[in-house]
Structures are given as structure tokens and as C-alpha cells.
Amino acid sequence: MLTHSQITSVFAATPLPSLILYPDSDFTVADANEAFLTKTGATKVDLLGESIFDISLGEIPLAVPELKDILKKVRITQEAVTMKLPRAGNSGRDEIWYQLTSLTPVLDKSDAVDLIIFSFGEVQNTDLLTEENSSSADPGNNFPFDSYTSDNEKDKILQMLIERIKEQECLYKISNLDEQILTIPELLTNAVNILPRGWQYNEVAEAKIEYNGEIFTTAGYKETSWSMSAETNIRRDCPLAVKISYLTQRPIHDEGPFLKEERNLINSVINHLSLKIDKILTKEEWDEKQELLDKAYKLARIGTWEFDMQTHHLHWSPVTKEVHGFGEDYEPDVESTINLFKKGIHREIFAKAAHDAIEHAEPFDVELKIISGKGDERWIRATGEPEFEDGTCTKFYGISQDVSDRRQAEEDLLLRERRFRSLVQDGSDLIAILDSEANYTYVSPTSESILGIPADQFIGTNAFDYIHDEDKLRLSGLISDLSTGKRIYIPPYRFRDAEGNWRWIETTLTNMTKDPAVGGLIANSRDVTEQIHQQQQNLESLKEKETLLAEIHHRVKNNLAVVSGMMQLQATEEENDEIKDRLNDSIIRIKTMANIHEQLYQSNSFSKLAFAENIQALILNIKQTFQPQTDINIDFNCENIELNINQAIPCSLIVNEVITNIFKHAFLGREEGNIDINLSECENQRSLHLSISDDGIGFPEDLDTTKSSSLGLNLINVLSDQLHASHHYKSTDNKTTFVIEFEKDELKGIGNSLL
């Protein structure tokens, strides 16, 4: 049975987006793999501890009525279930996408459901089914297929699910091989016989594994032209290769007769095998060292001591004195010897062992810490054997051995195991450990596939030797500012590969210098060269479009200027004053719109206007056009407000009508006048308030602005409705004021949909 750590390892490596659920009443999310997080854009913080039914994940539909019943069924029957769900966001029947879902129970030692693995695959229905296909669908099938799915398509979908399950089962079985008890030949013999079962055409599939010159094959293996392989190196000079061959030709898929998922599978298999082989090699090295140490214990009396119970004389050999950190002239005694052992548990254990040896004739063999004569801590192996005469202990002797090196080797092995557990070995990212000077102390094997540089070539070199000169200063500052236990994201920078080309790399850097299992900076890096090149192309394309858009606004402004100029010529030649006034009104309206287009092509934004500047330019332009005899003072009290062009145009036209009316009528017969413009946002910064006041003659008493036949007033009413704005007029003895308020709206695009 797989352990939790093995399940987690396989779960993380599977290319299918997957969740691990607890079989409780809410089916709480226990874990999510990287494929799921990438697919959904979610984070583990969003998911862990949440009920599967409370999660909204866009294209992956979880709010399906049947899902809870199906999960309960899996928990009770302990049987895996597969089903097909329509993906959220489908539009039309010509191109329907589906999520293939498998629910796989994982049992504990008591054969109860411990976890449920929830995996998703995605397929597309590219056939527009006829009514005959739809009517032939079996309404009684056990899966929630929709009515547009034909029987043939169901078979394809189910076959695809079966292939994914075969691949996962293969990876599970490989992961379940116990490297703690198997030798490398036993491991690879078992693995090579498991491999063919994970491939689509397993009836003609045979496998070969080659490691360090040794070859392991299935019984019927032979070389063919229909093969798939993966290779890696273990510990620099131990090549490992895995190969799958079909004995007969099969249909062409993604990579010859093989599926792209099978490429992911063979890469995951070789990663798992390389990690297991590395652990076996480590164990063998440790066993060899332990054997040598055991032989040394048997063949040599490293240091001897003897205590005479009658004379109370304690004798140490010269080597024993050296082991304990003293010179040849040192004369030991019992009390000082006991006090050499580190205060606490070490001293207590030794005192009890010596007491039991003397009183109960029990020899001892212990390893304890001492504070040596030189003041340093040492691990000492101490053995003691009592010698009795007539039931009385007369002598007590034993050996002392410094085992600090072996203890350190054991601790190093434990630290190395913890290091491997702390790093993600999924084969997609480059993982490295750097010391405080940015020298590499560990690099994952993926360095060769990503950069073409074997991992061992990095060791001892400095990271900045590979980084582009223009990026070094930025990265140096980020690294120096990173405090212990903190993590930062380093945006893309250039990194030289084996061929001298610059690759764009992004890195997440974590400072774990205080963690004895790591003792450095963990760098998790990813090659984003293709994304950067695509971004650069997009930026160039965007720049071209912005230039074109600016040119369009410029041409529109020029064309409006031509139209207004022609109308001005017409107005100068027109003798009818009423027609001339209407032409002038239209000229001002056209200039209002031309002014907006002018601002757009002169600014950095093609969708928003600095509305305060727009109003000021508009009013001054109207004043210049009318050239009134009255001395009119205009006071602007306007906040810096950006307004979407789709609201800026109609609002500007409203301002134009109000200001034009003031210049035409408010100050007739007056030598001077005042106009106040106030523009502000409400507290929530979502509402805009605009007021225009003048101290002119005011409105006629019988004027009804809602029923007036005036074109200007009608335009104000229509444009206000289109802005969903409220507006009103108020007139006092000294002042007439127009007020308009509306909600700011981020309408998409730059076309004025309100007109």
C-alpha cells in the first residue's frame, strides 16, 4: 500500500489537474496539485480547508447536483467513478468542451476510504451532432452526459479516461516500489515489467531500462522504429534511460504512435526512478561506511581504560586521553571523568550505566556527548565490562572511541533527506540552493533540460557569472534585502545557457539560511523566454495600434475642423440672422467634439480624458468664438477628474449648450459678468457633480425647461437621459445655476455608444 508521502509524490507529478478530498460530510479539500492551480488560477490558500461545493472555479464546474451523491457513492462503495461534465462558458453546439472527471478512493490500512483523488481532463466535441445523433443517446446511462453527446463520442471519452487511469496506475506502482529494501537491479527489474501497462497499446508494448551499462527488458522486448524514450544522469556519470517500443505499427497520434500524455508519463517515471536510485546509492554508501566502522570496532582497541575497584585507581591509555581532549600528562579520576559527560541526559545515562554494571554485572555500550578537555563537544562511544571475583566487582574496564565523524555522517544523511523532501522534484522547474555569496551548493537535474548545463557543473560556481550584466545590479539588491525566512519573486532576467544564448528566467527566492536542512537560499526558477518574446511582440503591435489610433483621432479632428470651417464660411455669407445663429451653434458643437479628439491624440490615453482641462479649453474656445462685448470673468474651480470618453463627449456637449446659452443671452446690455464653473467627485469617487453659474439676467419667469422647443434645451435633456444623469436649473435674484450629477461608468472601448 502506498504511504501518504508516496501518494503525494504521484499526485504532484500527474499532468491532470487534481484535488485530494477528505471523505467527510463536506468533502473538504486537502491538497491541490500544480496542474490544477495552473488550470484554474486559484491558490492553495483559496482551496485548502474549503468544501468542494463552496468553490467557484470558472471553467471547471463543481456546482453539479449529482456530484455530492456520486462522492457519497465513492465513499461507500470504495470504487472509482468517471464522469463527463460540460465546461462552464460553452457557447453554441459547434464547439463544446467537456471536463472529464475521475473520482478515485484511496484506502487506509483498515480498508476504509482515507482520501479521494478528484482529477479533471478536458476534451472538445468538434462534431455538430444531428437530431438523429441526439435522439439516439441513451437517457439511462450512468454518467451525467448531456443530450448532445453521441454514443461514439462517449466511447472516445471513456477510452480517454481509461488511458489516463492506466497512466496514473503505472505511476502509482512505480512510486510504490520500496527503495529501502530493493537493490538497484531489483528495482529496475520490477519497474521494467510495470511500464508497458501504462501505455495505450499495452498489448504490443515492451520496455527497456538501461542503467550504467546494465540492461533490463521485458521478456518480449526488441528494438523497433515505433519507440519513445527518456534519458537522465544520476550523480554525474551514471546514465539512466527508459524506452518503450511497440512491436507492431499503431495509428499516429501526438508523437508518432504515442500520446502527449505518455511523454509526460515517461518523464515522470524516469524522475521517480532517478530519485529512488539516488536514495539506494546513498544507503549503500552509508552501509559500507557502517561496515568499515564495525570492523574497526572489532579489530582495534581505539582507546582503553581500566578502573581498580580496590585501589580506586583509574588508568587511561594515551589514545583515550587524546579521544577526550587531554595530553599525555593528564591523570584522570572517577569524578572528573563523570563530569566530562555533558550535563543533563548524557551525564545521567553514563552514571546509570556504570552503576548497573557494578551492581548488577550489566556491561554497557553507549554513545554520549562529552565536553572535551579542549572545550569542544564530541560524541564518544563508551563501553564498559565489569570483572567479578567471589561475587564482588574488582575491576572495571572498557574502551573509548571518538564517533563524532560517524554521527556527523548520520546527521548529514538526515539533512540530505530533509532537503529532498523540501524541494519540489516535478521536472518542470529548476531548483537550486545558493550560499550567502550566491555560490551554488545544490542544483536539480532539470538544469540540463532547461539550460543544457549538467547540475554538477554549477556546484561551486557563482550565480552572477551566468546573469546578464544589465540585470546584475537589480538582482544583487533584491538578494541583499531578503531577510531570513522571507520569500520574494524576482521578475524575469537574462541567464546564459550552455550555448551562450540568453534565456529569460523568473525566480522565487526563499531565504532559509537558518534552516539546518538547507543552509542557504532556495531558488525556484522557470524558463519564460517564449512568454517574454511574445510580450515583446505584443508591445510592438500595441505601439503600432496606438500610433494608428492617434493618427485616426488627429484626422477626425482635422476633418471636423474642415467641416466647421466650411460652416463658418457659410455663416459669413448668410444674410438671414436666424440661420446664421444656428450655423454658429452647430460650429461650436462641432468644435466641442473636435477638441476632445485633439486631447485624445495629444495624451497617452485613448479612452479617458482629463475632464477639467477639457471643460476649460471648451469654454475658452466658446468665448473666443462669440467675442462678447461684455467683460466676462470665468472662474474655474475644478478637481482633476478622468472621465471615460463615452461619458466625456455627451457631458461636453451639455456644457457647450449651457455656456453658449449664457454667452448669447445672460449678459445682454451688461458691461461685465461672471461665470463660475465647479467640478468635483463625491466621497465614493464614483459620482460626478458639475455646476455652472452666472450672475446674468436669469431665465424668463414663464420658461418650462422640460417642454421648451429650444434645440439646446432638448439636447441637454436627451444627453442627460443617456448619461443616466439628474440635472436641474435654479434661479435667484443674483444668480442662475445649472447642476448635473451622474455616476461615472468605465464603459469599454472608445466609441461613444451613448450617441
Secondary structure, 3 states (H helix, E strand, C coil): CCCHHHHHHHHHHCCCCEEEECCCCCCEEEEECHHHHHHHCCCHHHHCCCEHHHCCECCECCCCHHHHHHHHHHHHHCCCEEEEEECCCCCCCCCEEEEEEEEEEEECCCCCEEEEEEEEEEEEECCCCCHHHHHCCCCCCCCCCCCCCCHHHHHHHHHHHHHHHHHHHHHHHHHCCCCCCCCHHHHHHHHHHHHHHHCCCHHHEEEEEEECCEEEECCCCCCCCCEEEEEEEECCCEEEEEEEEECCCCCCCCECCECHHHHHHHHHHHHHHHHHHHHHHHHHHHHHHHHHHHHHHHHCCCCEEEEECCCCEEEECHHHHHHCCCCCCCCCCHHHHHHHECCCHHHHHHHHHHHHHHHHCCCEEEEEEEECCCCCEEEEEEEEEEEEECCEEEEEEEEEEECHHHHHHHHHHHHHHHHHHHCCCCCCCEEEEECCCCEEEEECCHHHHHHCCCHHHHCCCEHHHCECHHHHHHHHHHHHCCCCCCEEEEEEEEEECCCCCEEEEEEEEEEECCCCCCCEEEEEEEECHHHHHHHHHHHHHHHHHHHHHHHHHHHHHHHHHHHHHHHHHHHHHCCCHHHHHHHHHHHHHHHHHHHHHHHHHHCCCCCEEEHHHHHHHHHHHHHHHHCCCCEEEEEEEECCCEEEHHHHHHHHHHHHHHHHHHHHHHCCCCCEEEEEEEEEECCCCCEEEEEEEECCCCCCCCCCCCCCCCHHHHHHHHHHHHCCCEEEEEECCCCEEEEEEEECCCCCCCCCCCC
